[in-house]
Amino acid sequence: MTVTRSIREHLPAPLARTAGAVRRRLRGLRYSYAQLPAFPPVATTPVRMLVGPTNSAGQGHAWAQAAKTVEGVDAVSFALHRKGQFQFAVDYGVPLAWFGQPRWQRAQQQYVLSNYTHVMAESLRPLFGARGYSDASADIEAMLGKGLKVGLLFHGSDIRLPSRHAKRERWSPFTPGDELTERLETQARRHAELVASLKLPVFVSTVDLLDDVPDAQWLPVAIDPAPWQQAARPLFSHGKPVVAHVPSNAKLKGTEEIDAVLTALHDSGQIEYRRITGVPHSGMPAVIGDADIVVDQLRIGLYGVAAAEALAAGRIVVSYVGDAVRQRVRSLAEREVPIVEADPDTLGDVVTGLIADRDAAAERAAAGPGFVAELHDGRRSAEVLKTWLISKETL
């Protein structure tokens, strides 16, 4: 912690806010005459889509790439870059320091309003910079005023209502009075109110979120299966079965329970447990491809990007998916989710059962690549986006 920050944290709240505003204004002076970050060139296609600004798990960029496969469509992904966060592929981004600068904000707004026909607003986050607004409402109003078509896109905690989830799911990580729960509850309620008032098309990345936004469309997560398949080694080719877990959000994934179970199995010599941290996304195919079993999460009741990547690699994926999500995927896509079901009570027995019957485990893993190819390689996402991007009159 810097001395300046330490002093600011001990000031009364009104003085701290004033000091912060002054500090940001002074810091902004050095950007006043600097060259703006470059904006991508604009295509000449009839439909031009921008998606941003969160690019959660690289999905904004993945969906933009999927949209570009639709005839007559070009798409660009945009992201706000924060220090300390892993960066995913994106068409253009801006550091937080620029995001708060009026000069860049004006340029970004002009660039978007003048060049795009469609904008997919992720997580209701502002697209035109940090201008004192807590959400994208003002930006959306400006875009609609210029005739742009706007869609809303949610990834998970940005719209999932913790109190509803806790009633629905036995293993929910959300508890009353918990700081994270209360913060997410407030955010989800505010976003739900905006969804209702804006009356715009809404898309969600995982089917469990249809409980929170029943009128939304499922926009499946999209990945490139090739690097995951290429990095995968044959299953059970190490001396001991390798079991991996990536605690990207430890509380929501149930990492504490996962650690306890898998560490005990590791200490007893039955498995080699690898808790994966600090690896950039570009290095993950090799890490996941070197595991036999990947334990994703035990708390939420879904599957997302990380599970899809491990399935693409032909790994045995263990997670708490839940009957409701499995039924929804069966209904929407006529596919069975090839993830082995487990929860905090059953994880140990599930993992030991898998390593005891390796042929059956490998058979389950073999279904993963085909499942991803059908639902999560971008083609199905492109079809969903096409219904929004291309008007019925031109189909």
N, C-alpha and C positions, 0 to 999 in steps of 0.2 A: 504494500500500500504506500502511495506517495505521501509526502508531508502535506501537500495541498489537499489531497482527498481526506486525510486524517483530520485536518482542521475543519474542513467543510462538514464532515459527519458529526462534529461536536457543536455546530452552530444551531440556533433555533431554526425550525423548519422554514419560516418566511425568509430569513436571511440566507439560508442554504440555497433556496430556490433562486433568489436574486443573484447570489454569487455564481451559481451554475449558469444562469442566463448570460451574465457578463462574461464569464469565461468562454462560453460558446461563441459569443459575438466577437471577442478578441481573437479567438482561434480562427474564426471565419475570415478575418482580414487577410490572412495569407493565401486564401483561395480566391480572393476577389479578382485578381488579375492573372491567375494561373490558367493554363489551358484546360478546358473542360474535358472529362473523359469522353472518348469517342462513342458515338452512337452507330449502330450497325446500318449499312445501306438498306434502303427499303425496296422490296420487290415490286413488280408491276402486275402481280396476279390480281384477279378481281376480289379475292378474299385475303385479308392480311390480319393475322391474329398475333396479339401479344399476350403472354402469360407471365405472371409474377405477383409479388416480389419475393416469395419465400423460397421457392425451388426446393421444398422439403424433400429430403432423400433423393434429390436430383430429378424429381418427378415433373416439375415444371418444364424442364428441358426435354425430358423423355416424351411428354405429351405434345410439345411443340414439334418434335421430330416426327411423331406419329401423324400429326395434323398435316405435315408437309407431304405425306403420301397421298392425300386426297387431291384429286385433279382440281386445279384452279385455286389452290390454297398455298399460302406461305405463312410461316409462323416463326416467331422470335421469342426466346425466353429471357427474362430479366430477373436479377436477384440483388438484394441488399447484402453486402459482404460485411460480416462482423469478425473482429479479431478473435482468434481462439476456436473458431468453428471450422470443421472440415469443409473444404470447398468441392462442390460437385460441378460437372460440366454445365456451362450456361453460355448463351450467346453474348450477353453483356451484363456487367454488374457495376455496382458503385460502392465505394467504401462508406462507412457510416459517417465519416467526417463530411463527405460531399452531400450525403443524403439530407443533411441539415442546412445546406447552403442555399439561399434564395436564388442565386444565379443558376445553379444546376437545376433546381426545382422548376424554374421557368422554362429552361431548355428541355427538360424531360416532358413537361406538360405539352409544350408546343410540338415536340417530336411525336408524342403519342397521338394527340388530337389531330395532327395533320396527315398522319401516315397509315393509321390502322383502321380497319373496319370492325374488328371484334377484339375485345379484351376479356381475358379470363382472370378475375381478381382472386388471388389465393388468400384464404384465411381472413378476408376483409381487412388486410393490412394496406396502408396507404401506398400508392404507386408513384405519387408525384413528390415524395419527400416528406420529412418530418416537419410539418407546418403547424404543429400544435393540435392536430386532430388525433383522436385515439383510434380511429378506424378509417375505412376508405370511402365513407359516405360522401364527403365533399368531392373527392376525385370522381366517384361514380356519377354524381350529379353533373359534373362538367363534361364527362364523356357522353352521357345520354343527351345532354344539351347540344352536342355536336353531331348527334345522329349515330354514334357508335353503338354496337350491340355489346352488352356486358353480361357475362355469366359469373356466377359465384362458385368457388371451388373450395372444399374443405377436406382436410387431411386426417383429422382425429380429435385431439384435445381442443382444437379451435371451435368445435361445435358439439362435441359429446358432453351431455349433461351428467355430471358426476352423480347427482342424487338419483337420477333415473337409472344409471348404470348400476348403482349399489343395490337398488331394488331388484334388478333383473339378474345380476350375476353374483353367485355365492362367493366367488373369489375376487370380487372387485377390490381394487386398491384404495378406493375412495371412502373416507370416513369423515363424519361431521366434526368440525373443529380443526381438522388438519389444514395447515396453511396452503398446501398445493391444492387440496380439494376445494377450499373456499375460493381461491383465486380462479381456478378453472370453472367453478360453478358460476361465478359472476360473469366471466367472459362468455361462457356458452349461452347464458340467458340473454346477455346483450346482443350477441350475434343472432340468436333465434329471433329476437324482436326485429332486428334489421332485415333478416331474411323475409319475415312476414310483411314488413312495410315496403320493401323494395320491389317485391313481386317479380324478381328476375329468375331466369333459369338457374338451377342449382345442381352441382355435381359433387359427388363424394367418392373418395378413393377406395374405401372398404365398405363391404355390404352391411356391417354392423351399424354404420352411421345412418342407415335408412330408418332406424328406430327414432333417431333424433330429427331427421328431415325426411318424412315419409314421401314427399313429392319430388325428392331429388332423383337424379339418374346416377347409376353406378358407372363411374369412369375407372375401369380397372387400372391398377398400377402397371407400369410398363418398364421392362428392362431389356437389355441386349443379352440374350442367353449365351452368345458365343464365348466371351472371356471366361464365364463361369464353367462352361463345358470343357474348354481347352485346358483349364488349370486343374481339373479334377483328376485325382489319381484313383486307381481301382479301390473299391471298398475293402476294408479289413486287411489292408496290405502292410500295416505296421504290426509290431509285436503285440501291442495292446490296442484295443479299440480306442480311438481318439474321439472325445466328446467335447464340443466347443459351445461356448455361449458368448454373445456380444451384448454387454449391458449398456446399450445406447440410452436407455432411460430406466435406471435400476428399479425405481419404485413401481413404475407402471408394468415393468416386465416381470416383477417378482424375483429379482436377482438374488435377494437374501435367501429365499427358499431354494433356488436353483443351486447357489453356491454350497449351501449346507449339504444337500443331497449328493451332488457330484463330487465335492471334496471328500466326503465319507467313502464313496466308491473308489475314488483315486487312492486314498490312504489305505484302503483294503487291497489294493493291487488289481482291481477288476478293470479299471479304465485308466486312460491318461486324460485328465481334465485340463482344458485350455480356456482360460477366461480372457477373451480378446479385448484389449483396450489400446488406444493410441495409434491404431492402424488407419491410414487414409483410405478412402474408398477405392482408390486405384490399386491398393494392395490387398483388398479383401478377397478377390477371387482365389488367389494362391492360398490364403489362410483358410478359407472355407473348403476349398478343394482338397486340402490336406487332412480334413476331418472325416470321420465316418458318420457321426451323429451330430446334429446341430439342434440344441435346445433353444427355442426362440423366446417364448414368454409363457407365463402361467396365470395371468391375472385378468387380461382384458377381454378375451373371447373374440379373436379375429385372426386373420393372417394378412401381412402386408409385404412391403418391399423386401425386407431381410429374409423372410420365409421364401418368397418367390425366387430370390437369388440362390438360396441353398437348394431349392427344388431343381432349379435349372442345372445346378452342378451335380445332380444325381445323388445328393446326400439324403440320409434318413433324417427327416425333420420331425421334431417332437415339439408340440405346443398345445396350449389350451385354445382350441378353435371354438368349441361349443356346438351343440346340436342346431341352434337357431341359424348360425352362419352357414353351417354345412347344408342345411335345408334350403337356405336362400340361394346359395351357389348352385345347388341341384336344380332349383326352380328357374333361375335366371339363365344358366349356362348349360344345364343338363350334364354336369360333370361332378364327379366325386372329388373332394379335396383330399389329396394323397398325403396328408400330414397325420402322423401318429398322435392320438389324443393323450394328454396327460394333464394333471393338475398337481397342486402342492402335496396332496395326499398320496398320489399314485406314481409320481415321477420316478422314484427309486425302482419300483417294481417294473415300470415300463422299460426303463433303460436296461435293467438286468435281463428282462425277457427278450429284448432285441438282440443283445449280444449272445444270449443262449441259443437263439434260433436265427442264425445269420442269413440263411437262405431266404427265409420269410421276410426278414428285414430288408435284404437287398431287393427282393421283389417289390416291396412297397416303394423303395427309393427309385426303382426303374420307372415308375409311373410319373415321377416329378417332371422330367424334361418335356414330356408330351403335354402335360397339364399347362405348363408355362407357355409352350409354343402355341397352344390354342387360345389361352386367355390373357397372357401377360407379355407377349413379345411386341406389343404396340398395335397390332392389326385390329384387335377388337376395340381398343381405345380409339383408334382412328374412325371406326364405324360409329361409335357413340358421338364423337366430336362432329362428324359429318352431318348428323341430324340437326345440329345447332348452327354449324358454319354455312351450310348450303341451304338456301331457301327452297321450299317445296316447288316454287314456280320454276326453278331452274334445274330440278332433278330430271 
